Amino acid sequence: MAAFVMPSLGSDMDAGTLVEWLKKPGDKVHRGDIVAVVETQKGAIEIESFQEGILTGYLTDLGKKVPVGTPLAVIKEEGKDDPDDEALMAGVAPIAVMPSAPAQTPVVAANKEIEKAPPSAGARLKISPAAGRLAQTSGIDPSTLTGTGPQGSIVLADVMARLEQKRGPALPATKAVREGGEQLTGMRAAIAAAMAHSKREIPHYYLSQTVDLTDAEQFVAKVNAGRPPENRLLLGTLFVKAVALACRKFPEFNGHFEDEAFHASAAVHAGMAINIRGGGLVAPAIHNAETLDLDTLMDKMRDLVARVRAGRFRATELADPTITVSSLGDRGVDSLYGVIYPPQVAIIGFGTPVMRPWEQDGEVTLKRVVTVTLAADHRVSDGHSGARFLNAIEKHLHKPEDL
């Protein structure tokens, strides 16, 4: 049996409100099935299952706002019984207690805590999944906590109480909005928090390159000849595919920087920046973009834009983009310099294609060109590799038939 939990949908999300169940107790659940809908600052997010089995019960009520990692339901593998089923249905998941490693950065508590004897080998401690995750990420040994949950189990509130104890006295309340000021909406507040964190923690560097689009535009015109409008390729499809292919050669721009280390991704999950009606921006992922042919990629981009504009997209699309591609070409912007969305390490921007004088083979002619920009994390890459990355994108756009 496994808990179906509230997933993390990005560094700017710490909780969500459960608004709809799409599976009921007794239903079979397959990997990838949509089980529930959660409301966040970004809109309604469809939560998919990563387990196979039978949904045996709910653990969270509709309308309840719950933190990331909170169990929402229980999915039991067919034909298997688990002695911990009863505990999990009570909201408690027994886990084996391992000796905790010393924290890298020691935290001095306001009051010295009484240390408890470590559990005997093989002993098991009852702790909820959310509490276990928070304790692990916070460097807290669960065996030093006193559980207040069912049968003395440790719940999230117990871990949070210990964290508050370590933090000491609370800080003064935030100042009220000044007269004439405007309170940020949930979406703008989420964006503000993520971008402030990015600029504070990530050492950005920026590069730009102007790319001749003659070959790309001729290719698009040839492919679209005779096609109905709904089946035509857009130039933006070539942009996304060129970036995805360039990431294969330069993996230092494709992945996540977490726990003081860079983790390159084997697949390119290209985050596509999309404006939300009513204000705000999201960048859900097109998974395995480097493997998709242009028509399939175009279909996925259309579907993604339609669902985002309707306020519906999926948890996995927000949780794992490995690089973001943004374009303000339809707004007449020559170039844009993005802010990296953590834990990603790069964002590519495309401006508006424009006609400019262009020197080629000793002659000056008019060419349609686009400015491509890169904002990247200096902890992982540098200007030299960034320039080569932009060159690779340009080369792919010069050979669109190979995309």
C-alpha positions in Angstrom: 0.0 0.0 0.0 1.2 3.5 -0.8 0.1 7.0 0.0 -1.0 9.2 -2.9 0.5 12.6 -1.8 0.4 16.2 -2.6 3.3 16.7 -5.1 5.6 19.6 -5.2 4.7 21.8 -8.3 7.8 24.0 -8.2 9.9 26.0 -5.8 7.1 28.6 -5.3 4.5 26.1 -4.1 4.3 24.9 -0.5 0.6 23.9 -0.3 -2.6 23.4 -2.4 -6.3 23.0 -1.9 -8.0 19.7 -2.9 -11.0 20.7 -5.0 -12.0 17.5 -6.9 -11.7 13.7 -6.8 -11.6 12.0 -10.2 -11.3 8.5 -8.7 -13.5 7.0 -5.9 -12.7 4.3 -3.4 -12.7 0.9 -5.1 -11.6 2.3 -8.5 -8.6 0.8 -10.3 -5.7 3.3 -10.7 -3.1 3.0 -13.4 0.2 4.9 -13.6 -0.5 8.3 -15.2 -4.2 8.3 -14.3 -5.6 11.7 -13.1 -6.8 11.0 -9.5 -7.5 14.5 -8.1 -7.6 18.2 -8.9 -5.7 20.7 -6.7 -6.1 24.5 -6.7 -2.9 26.5 -6.4 -1.9 30.1 -7.1 -1.3 28.9 -10.7 -4.7 27.4 -11.3 -6.3 24.0 -11.2 -3.7 21.3 -11.4 -4.5 17.7 -12.3 -2.6 15.3 -10.1 -1.5 12.0 -11.7 -0.8 8.7 -10.0 2.7 7.1 -10.0 1.3 3.9 -8.5 -0.8 1.0 -9.8 -3.5 -0.5 -7.7 -6.9 0.1 -6.1 -7.8 3.4 -4.4 -9.0 2.2 -1.0 -9.7 5.4 0.7 -9.4 9.2 1.0 -7.1 10.8 3.7 -8.0 14.5 2.9 -11.3 16.3 2.6 -12.4 18.4 -0.3 -11.8 22.1 0.2 -8.9 21.5 2.6 -5.5 23.3 2.0 -2.7 20.9 2.7 1.1 21.2 2.5 3.3 19.5 -0.1 3.9 15.9 0.9 0.6 15.4 2.7 -1.1 12.0 2.0 -4.3 12.6 0.0 -5.4 9.0 -0.5 -4.3 5.4 -0.2 -3.6 3.2 -3.2 -3.2 -0.6 -2.5 -1.5 -2.9 -4.9 -3.9 -5.6 -6.0 -3.6 -9.0 -4.4 -1.3 -7.8 -1.6 -2.0 -7.2 2.1 0.3 -5.0 4.1 0.4 -5.1 8.0 0.8 -1.4 7.9 -2.5 -0.8 6.1 -4.4 0.1 9.2 -1.8 2.6 10.2 -1.6 4.3 6.8 -5.4 4.6 6.6 -5.2 6.4 10.0 -2.8 8.8 8.3 0.4 7.2 9.7 3.1 5.4 7.7 5.5 3.2 9.8 9.1 3.7 8.6 12.3 2.1 9.7 14.4 4.4 11.8 18.0 4.7 10.7 20.7 6.5 12.7 20.6 10.1 11.5 23.8 11.6 10.0 25.1 14.8 11.7 23.7 17.9 10.1 26.2 19.8 7.9 25.2 23.1 9.4 24.5 22.7 13.1 21.5 24.5 14.5 21.6 25.9 18.0 18.3 25.4 19.8 17.0 28.1 22.2 16.6 25.5 24.9 18.8 22.3 25.2 16.7 19.3 24.3 16.7 16.1 26.3 18.3 13.4 24.1 16.6 10.1 23.8 18.3 6.7 23.5 18.4 5.6 19.8 16.0 2.8 18.9 17.2 -0.7 18.9 18.2 -2.3 15.6 15.2 -3.1 13.4 12.9 -1.0 15.5 10.2 0.9 13.7 8.8 4.3 14.4 5.4 5.4 13.4 5.5 8.7 11.5 3.4 10.2 8.8 5.0 10.5 5.3 4.8 14.3 5.4 6.4 14.4 8.9 9.1 12.0 7.8 9.9 14.1 4.7 10.0 17.4 6.7 12.2 15.8 9.4 14.7 14.5 6.9 15.0 17.8 5.0 15.3 19.7 8.2 18.0 17.5 9.8 15.8 16.4 12.6 16.1 12.9 14.1 12.5 11.5 14.3 13.5 9.4 17.3 13.9 12.6 19.4 10.3 13.6 18.8 7.3 12.8 21.0 4.3 11.9 18.8 0.9 13.4 19.3 -0.9 11.4 16.6 -2.8 8.1 16.7 -1.1 5.5 18.8 1.7 8.0 19.6 2.6 8.4 16.0 4.6 11.4 14.9 2.7 13.8 12.7 3.6 16.9 10.7 2.6 19.2 13.6 5.2 17.5 15.9 8.0 18.3 13.4 6.9 21.8 12.8 6.7 22.4 16.6 10.4 21.3 16.8 11.3 23.6 14.0 9.6 26.6 15.7 11.5 25.8 18.9 14.8 25.9 17.0 13.9 29.1 15.3 13.4 30.9 18.5 11.1 33.9 19.1 8.8 34.8 16.2 9.7 37.8 14.0 7.4 40.9 14.1 4.3 40.7 11.9 4.7 41.9 8.3 3.7 45.6 7.9 0.3 46.3 6.4 0.1 47.5 2.8 0.6 51.2 2.7 -2.3 53.4 1.8 -2.7 53.5 -1.9 -0.7 50.3 -2.3 -1.9 47.1 -4.0 -1.8 43.7 -2.4 -0.3 41.1 -4.6 -2.6 38.3 -5.9 -1.7 34.7 -5.2 -0.2 34.2 -8.6 1.9 37.4 -8.5 3.0 36.7 -5.0 4.2 33.2 -6.0 6.1 34.6 -9.0 7.6 37.3 -6.8 8.8 34.7 -4.3 10.3 32.4 -6.9 12.0 35.2 -8.9 13.3 36.9 -5.8 14.8 33.6 -4.7 16.3 33.1 -8.1 18.0 36.5 -8.3 19.2 36.2 -4.7 20.6 32.7 -4.9 21.6 32.1 -8.6 24.6 33.9 -10.1 23.1 34.7 -13.5 25.1 35.5 -16.6 23.6 36.6 -19.9 24.5 36.1 -23.6 22.8 37.0 -26.9 23.2 36.0 -30.5 21.4 37.0 -33.7 20.3 34.1 -35.9 19.5 34.2 -39.6 16.0 32.6 -40.1 16.0 32.3 -43.9 16.4 28.5 -43.9 13.9 28.0 -41.1 11.2 30.2 -42.7 11.6 28.6 -46.1 11.3 25.1 -44.5 8.1 26.1 -42.5 6.5 27.6 -45.7 7.3 24.4 -47.7 5.8 22.2 -45.0 2.7 24.3 -44.5 1.9 24.5 -48.2 -1.5 23.0 -48.8 -2.1 22.3 -45.1 -5.2 23.7 -43.3 -4.4 26.3 -40.6 -5.0 23.9 -37.7 -2.3 21.6 -38.9 0.4 24.1 -39.8 3.8 24.4 -38.1 4.8 27.6 -36.3 8.3 28.9 -36.2 8.2 28.5 -32.4 8.1 24.8 -32.8 11.5 24.9 -34.5 12.8 27.1 -31.7 11.8 24.6 -29.0 13.2 21.6 -30.9 16.5 23.4 -31.7 17.0 24.1 -28.0 16.1 20.5 -27.0 18.7 19.1 -29.5 21.4 21.5 -28.4 20.8 20.3 -24.8 21.9 16.9 -25.9 25.4 18.2 -26.7 25.5 20.6 -23.8 23.8 18.9 -20.8 25.2 21.5 -18.3 22.2 23.6 -19.3 19.6 20.9 -18.9 18.8 19.8 -15.3 18.4 20.9 -11.7 20.8 22.5 -9.2 19.8 21.0 -5.8 21.5 20.2 -2.5 24.6 22.1 -3.6 25.1 20.0 -6.7 24.0 20.0 -10.4 22.0 17.0 -11.6 21.9 16.8 -15.4 18.8 15.3 -16.9 19.0 12.5 -19.5 15.8 13.8 -21.1 14.9 17.3 -22.2 11.7 18.4 -20.5 11.3 21.8 -22.2 9.3 24.3 -20.1 7.2 26.5 -22.4 6.5 29.9 -20.9 2.8 30.7 -21.3 0.9 33.8 -20.3 -2.2 33.1 -18.2 -5.3 35.1 -18.9 -6.0 37.4 -16.1 -2.3 37.8 -15.3 0.6 35.5 -14.4 2.9 33.2 -16.2 3.6 29.4 -16.0 6.1 27.3 -17.8 4.9 23.7 -17.9 7.0 21.0 -19.5 6.8 19.3 -22.9 8.4 16.0 -21.9 11.2 14.4 -24.0 11.1 17.3 -26.4 14.3 16.2 -28.1 12.7 12.9 -29.3 9.5 14.4 -30.8 9.1 15.1 -34.5 8.0 18.6 -35.4 4.3 17.7 -36.0 4.0 15.9 -32.7 5.8 18.7 -30.9 3.4 21.3 -32.5 0.4 19.3 -31.4 1.7 19.1 -27.8 2.4 22.9 -27.8 -1.2 23.6 -29.0 -2.7 21.3 -26.4 -0.6 22.8 -23.6 -1.5 26.4 -24.5 -5.2 25.6 -24.7 -5.2 23.8 -21.4 -3.2 26.5 -19.6 -5.4 29.3 -21.0 -8.4 27.3 -19.7 -6.8 27.0 -16.3 -6.2 23.3 -16.4 -2.8 21.5 -16.6 -1.1 18.5 -15.0 1.2 18.2 -12.0 3.9 16.5 -13.9 4.0 19.3 -16.4 4.9 21.8 -13.6 7.1 19.6 -11.5 10.0 18.6 -13.8 10.9 21.1 -16.5 14.7 20.9 -17.1 15.1 24.1 -19.1 12.7 26.9 -20.0 12.0 28.4 -23.5 10.4 31.8 -23.6 9.3 34.0 -26.5 7.7 37.5 -26.7 7.9 37.5 -30.4 4.2 38.2 -30.8 4.6 41.3 -28.6 7.2 43.0 -30.8 10.1 42.6 -28.3 13.5 42.5 -30.0 15.1 40.5 -27.2 14.3 39.2 -23.7 16.6 38.3 -20.8 14.8 35.8 -18.6 15.2 35.0 -14.9 16.0 31.4 -14.2 13.3 29.4 -12.6 14.9 27.3 -9.8 16.0 24.6 -9.6 16.6 24.9 -13.3 19.9 26.4 -14.5 19.1 28.1 -17.8 16.4 29.9 -19.7 16.4 30.6 -23.5 14.6 33.7 -24.9 13.5 34.4 -28.5 12.6 37.9 -29.6 10.5 39.0 -32.6 11.9 38.0 -36.0 12.7 41.2 -37.9 14.2 42.3 -41.3 17.7 43.6 -40.9 20.7 44.3 -43.2 22.8 41.2 -43.2 26.3 40.6 -44.6 26.9 37.3 -46.4 29.7 36.4 -48.7 30.8 40.0 -49.0 27.4 41.3 -49.9 24.8 43.1 -47.8 21.2 42.0 -48.1 18.0 42.0 -46.1 17.4 39.0 -43.9 14.8 38.0 -41.4 16.7 37.4 -38.1 15.9 36.7 -34.5 17.8 37.5 -31.3 18.3 34.5 -29.1 19.3 35.1 -25.5 20.6 32.8 -22.7 20.4 33.4 -19.0 22.4 30.7 -17.2 23.7 29.7 -13.8 27.4 30.5 -13.3 27.7 27.8 -10.7 27.2 25.2 -13.5 28.4 26.8 -16.7 30.3 29.8 -18.0 30.3 32.2 -20.9 32.4 30.0 -23.1 30.1 27.0 -22.9 27.1 29.3 -23.1 28.4 30.7 -26.4 28.8 27.2 -27.8 25.3 26.4 -26.7 23.8 29.3 -28.6 26.0 28.4 -31.6 24.5 24.9 -31.5 20.9 26.3 -31.4 21.8 28.5 -34.5 23.2 25.5 -36.4 20.0 23.5 -35.8 17.9 26.4 -37.1 20.1 26.5 -40.2 19.3 22.8 -40.9 15.5 22.7 -40.1 15.1 19.5 -42.2 17.1 17.6 -39.6 14.9 18.7 -36.7 
